[in-house]
Amino acid sequence: MISPVMPTYARVDLAFERGDGAYLYSTDGRRFLDFASGIAVTCLGHNHPYLVKALVDQAHKVWHVSNLWRIPEGERLAQRLVERTFADTVFFANSGAEANECAIKLARKYHDETGNPGRFRIITAEAAFHGRTLTTIAATGGYKYTKGFDPIPEGFDHVAFGNTNEMRAAIRDDTAAIMIEPVQGEGGIRPASLAYLRELRQICDEFGLLLIFDEIQCGVGRTGKFFAHEWADAAPDVMTVAKGIGGGFPMGACLATEKAAVGMTAGTHGSTFGGNPLAMAMGNAVLDVILEDGFLPRVERIGQVLWNRMSDVVARYPQVLAELRGAGLMLGLRCVVPSGDFGTKLRENGLVTVGAGENVVRLLPPLIIGEGEIDEAVAIVEKTCREWNS
């Protein structure tokens, strides 16, 4: 008999009833150090007092009115994002997949508006992840995501991540854009080289393509910059954001230059819930914290502390761990042993993580993590390695 909740997830038999900072507390009374952050979502940890106050204050005002009316908090959030990024305009959605759908539509509309309606194809990278809608699984590619959902929407070409020769060879007369994650998350915590990101910008300029960066997982401070592409000083034409931008409240955004968004006029796109007052209050509250002086430099510094200490563990247990990879507070342990089993043992020892491709365990702690909590996490990883070897 099918369960009342549609069984589309392989859930762990564990439930959490509350959280506090970097910790989660299960219904059976156990405490866990949270290095999953709801898959890079709860960027400011659990029960953050400033976010709680922002949510409660807005809940006492108005939750939803639809986009038939002005939403001042959304206008404010859009202005703040424009001021701190390459973008000139922002569309608010409810999720990363919706943000990517907007970016895909925007790319096609741009070429239609500028006299090239036949340009619709988008080049993405192998091992990418762009969402679970029919269009975004087509963008993602791979049998794991597309099996059973034929016919898959047309319009996407996939090349090796980090290979600009393949990227150039894949460009056709009907190519509209390139869409890349600066750091692949689901694909195994694989950072693009800064030179690769800069060359993508050059390729798009050379061929008249739009450059789309999917920063749904790696953005909003996760790498120590507001957005990961800033390390390369390579601005996209379009960027998609979700996860951390709401601090746990569901929201996404598609940011674009005025040039790229030329076709996105009234009636071309929309969302009933996107940009509602509750989401906008949370987005502004997250930015209040993330953009405070010293916050992002601290993330960069604490990320280096985590890297250094975890690197030592990897070096001491080569029979268990093969490699540490990633950037900032978006790290991955590539395992020698089965990563799923290793993640289970970490959880049994009190550390919550999340898996990824290439036999990787992701480490995605909240950006507010402290050195004491890093010491605790490193000790749990080392304990798990010792137990594996015993």
C-alpha positions, 0 to 999 in steps of 0.5 A, a space after each residue: 500500500 502506498 504511503 500517504 506521503 508520496 514515496 519519492 524520497 528515501 528518507 532516513 528514519 529520523 525526525 527533528 523537532 527543533 534546532 538551535 544554531 548549528 545543532 538539531 535535536 531529534 524527537 527521541 532526544 538526541 543532539 546532532 551537529 548539522 553539517 547539511 543545513 537542509 542542503 545548504 538552505 539554513 545558512 544562518 543556522 536554526 532558530 536564528 533570533 533575527 530571522 525569527 523576529 522578521 518572520 513573526 513581525 511580517 506574519 502579524 502584517 500580511 502573508 500573501 496578496 499576489 503580484 497583482 499589487 506592489 510588494 514594497 519589501 520585494 522592491 527593497 530586496 530587488 534593489 539591494 540585490 541589484 546594488 550588490 551584484 552585476 544585475 539590473 533586475 530580479 524575478 522572485 520565485 519559490 525554488 531553485 528549479 523555478 528560478 532556472 525555468 525563468 532563466 531558460 525562458 529569459 534566454 530564449 526570449 532574449 534572442 527572440 526579441 533581438 532578431 534571432 528566434 531560432 536560437 534556443 539551445 542551452 549548453 550545460 555541463 555533465 554532472 550538473 544539477 538544475 532542478 526537477 521540473 521536466 525542463 530542468 531535468 533536461 538541462 541537468 541531463 543523465 539517466 538518473 534524472 530523466 529515466 521514465 519521463 520521456 519525451 524529454 524537452 528538446 534544447 539542451 547540450 551537455 559537455 564535460 565540466 571545465 572543458 572549454 574546448 568541448 564547450 566551443 565545439 558544442 556551439 551551434 547556430 541555434 545556441 542561445 546560452 551557456 548555463 553552469 554552476 560555479 561549484 557543482 553541488 549534487 555532482 560532487 562538490 566540484 569547483 570550476 577553476 577561475 580561469 574556466 569561468 573567465 573563459 566562459 564569459 569570453 566565449 559568450 561575448 564572442 558568440 553572442 550567447 548569454 552566460 547563466 550562472 546557477 548559484 542556487 547552492 554555492 551562492 549567498 555567502 557559501 564560498 566566502 563571497 556573496 556569490 561564487 563567481 565573484 572570485 573569478 571577476 567574471 559577471 554573468 548575464 543571468 544568475 539563479 539563486 535559491 536555498 540560502 537566500 531565504 534562510 530556510 523559507 522557500 524562495 528563489 530568484 532570477 537576476 539579470 542585466 537589463 540587456 538580457 531581460 529585454 523580452 521579460 515584459 508584463 505577461 511573459 512570466 509570473 508566479 502566484 506565490 513568488 515574491 510574497 511578503 513573507 518570503 521578501 521579509 525573510 530575504 531582506 532579513 538574511 541579507 541584513 546579516 550576510 551583508 553586515 560588515 565583516 560577515 563574509 570575510 569571517 566565512 572565508 576565514 572559518 572556511 579555511 579553518 575547516 579546510 585545514 583541519 579536515 585536510 589533516 584527517 583526510 591525510 591520516 586516513 587514506 584507506 577511508 578518505 581519498 580527497 577533500 574538495 570544495 570552497 569556503 563552507 561548501 566542502 566534500 569528502 570524496 570517500 574510498 569506502 561507500 559514501 552512503 555508509 560513511 555518511 550513516 556512520 557520521 550520523 550515528 556519531 552525531 554529525 548530519 551530512 548529505 551525499 553527492 555524486 562521485 562518492 562524496 559526502 557534502 559538508 555544508 555547515 551554517 555560515 555562523 559556524 564557530 571554531 569549537 563546532 568545527 573541532 567537534 565535527 572534525 573529531 566526529 569525522 576522525 572517530 568515524 575513520 578510526 572505527 572504520 579501520 578497527 
